[in-house]
């Protein structure tokens, strides 16, 4: 009788182990499928300036937090720029003042317009999201505006055609308090005061 009970327990244990391994294998294949699914988001610029930071963009299972969708790499998304003077907003990465590569064609078009129209004047406004101290945000917003001005002058615009204003966090484009709203508020705004294209 004892031998029958031991055989029955051994068989039940063996079935449980096999079933556990089978379900583990199914879980692993599902995880692999998620990890290998093609991404629909635009990759961020090579140097985001924030290394080792928790961006909330996801974890190693491929899960992407809902508030991060559309915010990661927003500043370098080609869909934000028309490549001509119709685009008047240049977006920046978190705590960054470098011009995103996706904005180059748009800014070159503005520089060409300014170079070909000496009477044209442009005010470049710098803006930040709500995070950070007001003093820090004013300084960062100014660096963003000056970065745009520098790009424009290197591509043919005259310094006398350009003015810089820093608003820091004072004039948000979006009133939300999430990643996408912050991404839309980290910007440089191009406002023509004369010679509008």
C-alpha positions in Angstrom: 0.0 0.0 0.0 2.8 2.4 0.9 4.5 1.7 -2.4 1.3 2.5 -4.3 1.0 5.8 -2.4 4.6 6.7 -3.2 4.1 5.8 -6.9 0.9 7.9 -7.0 2.6 10.9 -5.4 5.6 10.6 -7.7 3.4 10.4 -10.7 1.4 13.4 -9.5 4.6 15.4 -8.9 5.9 14.4 -12.3 2.7 15.7 -13.9 2.8 18.9 -12.0 6.5 19.5 -13.0 5.7 18.8 -16.6 2.7 21.0 -16.6 4.6 23.8 -14.8 7.4 23.6 -17.4 4.9 23.7 -20.2 3.1 26.8 -18.8 6.5 28.4 -18.2 7.6 27.7 -21.8 4.3 29.3 -23.0 4.9 32.3 -20.9 8.4 32.7 -22.2 7.3 32.5 -25.8 4.6 35.1 -25.2 7.2 37.4 -23.7 9.5 36.9 -26.6 6.7 37.8 -29.0 6.1 41.1 -27.2 9.8 41.9 -27.1 10.1 41.2 -30.8 7.1 43.1 -31.9 8.0 46.0 -34.3 8.1 49.4 -32.6 5.8 52.1 -33.7 7.5 54.8 -31.8 10.3 57.0 -33.1 13.6 56.3 -31.4 15.0 59.1 -29.3 18.0 61.1 -30.3 21.3 59.3 -29.7 22.2 61.5 -26.8 19.3 62.1 -24.5 21.5 63.6 -21.8 19.7 61.7 -19.1 21.6 58.5 -18.5 20.4 55.8 -16.1 17.2 57.8 -15.5 13.8 56.0 -15.2 11.9 57.5 -18.0 8.8 55.4 -17.4 8.9 54.3 -21.0 8.7 50.6 -20.2 10.4 47.6 -18.7 12.3 44.6 -19.9 9.0 42.8 -20.8 8.1 45.2 -23.5 5.4 46.9 -21.6 5.0 50.6 -22.3 3.3 52.8 -19.8 0.3 54.6 -21.3 1.5 58.1 -20.3 4.8 57.5 -22.1 3.3 56.6 -25.5 4.1 59.4 -27.9 6.3 61.3 -25.5 9.6 59.4 -25.9 11.6 61.0 -28.7 8.8 63.5 -29.3 11.3 66.3 -30.0 12.9 64.3 -32.8 9.7 62.9 -34.4 9.7 63.9 -38.1 5.9 64.3 -37.9 6.4 67.5 -35.8 8.2 69.3 -38.7 7.1 70.1 -42.2 10.6 70.9 -43.5 9.5 74.4 -44.5 8.6 77.7 -42.8 5.1 76.6 -41.9 6.5 74.9 -38.8 7.1 77.5 -36.1 7.8 75.2 -33.1 11.0 73.3 -32.4 10.8 70.8 -29.6 13.7 69.8 -27.2 14.5 66.8 -25.1 14.3 66.8 -21.4 16.9 69.2 -19.9 18.5 69.7 -23.4 19.1 72.6 -25.6 20.5 70.9 -28.7 18.5 71.2 -31.9 17.0 67.8 -32.7 18.1 66.5 -36.1 14.5 66.1 -37.3 14.1 69.9 -37.1 17.2 70.8 -39.3 15.3 71.1 -42.6 12.6 73.3 -41.0 15.2 75.6 -39.5 17.2 75.7 -42.7 14.1 76.8 -44.5 13.6 79.7 -42.0 17.3 80.6 -42.4 16.9 80.7 -46.2 13.8 82.9 -45.9 15.6 85.3 -43.5 18.7 85.4 -45.7 16.6 86.2 -48.8 14.5 88.9 -47.0 16.8 91.3 -45.1 13.7 93.2 -43.7 12.3 90.1 -42.1 12.6 89.9 -38.3 12.1 86.9 -36.1 11.7 86.6 -32.3 12.7 83.2 -30.9 10.9 82.3 -27.7 12.4 79.7 -25.4 10.1 77.6 -23.2 10.3 74.7 -20.6 8.0 72.3 -18.9 6.9 72.9 -15.4 9.6 70.8 -13.7 12.7 72.6 -12.2 13.0 75.9 -10.5 11.8 79.1 -12.2 15.4 80.4 -12.4 16.7 77.2 -13.9 13.9 77.0 -16.4 14.4 80.6 -17.6 18.1 79.9 -18.1 17.4 76.6 -20.0 14.7 78.3 -22.1 17.2 81.0 -23.0 19.8 78.4 -24.1 17.1 76.7 -26.3 16.2 80.0 -28.0 19.9 80.9 -28.4 20.5 77.4 -29.9 17.9 78.1 -32.6 19.4 81.6 -33.2 22.8 80.1 -33.6 21.6 77.5 -36.1 19.8 80.1 -38.1 22.8 82.4 -38.3 25.1 79.5 -39.3 22.7 78.9 -42.1 22.5 82.4 -43.6 20.3 84.5 -41.3 21.8 87.8 -39.9 22.0 88.3 -36.2 20.3 91.7 -36.5 17.2 89.9 -37.7 16.8 87.8 -34.6 15.7 88.4 -31.1 15.6 86.1 -28.1 13.0 85.9 -25.3 13.0 83.4 -22.5 9.7 82.5 -20.8 10.8 79.5 -18.9 7.7 77.6 -17.8 5.4 80.7 -17.8 3.7 80.1 -21.1 2.9 76.4 -21.5 1.5 75.1 -24.8 -0.2 72.3 -22.9 -1.7 72.5 -19.4 -1.3 68.8 -18.6 1.0 67.3 -16.0 2.1 64.2 -17.9 5.0 63.2 -20.2 3.3 64.2 -23.4 2.3 67.6 -22.1 5.8 68.2 -20.8 7.3 67.2 -24.2 5.1 69.7 -26.0 6.1 72.5 -23.6 9.9 72.0 -24.1 10.1 74.1 -27.2 11.4 77.1 -29.1 8.7 79.2 -30.7 9.5 81.2 -33.9 7.4 84.4 -34.3 7.9 86.7 -37.2 7.5 90.3 -36.4 8.2 91.5 -39.9 8.6 89.8 -43.3 6.5 86.8 -42.5 6.9 83.9 -45.0 
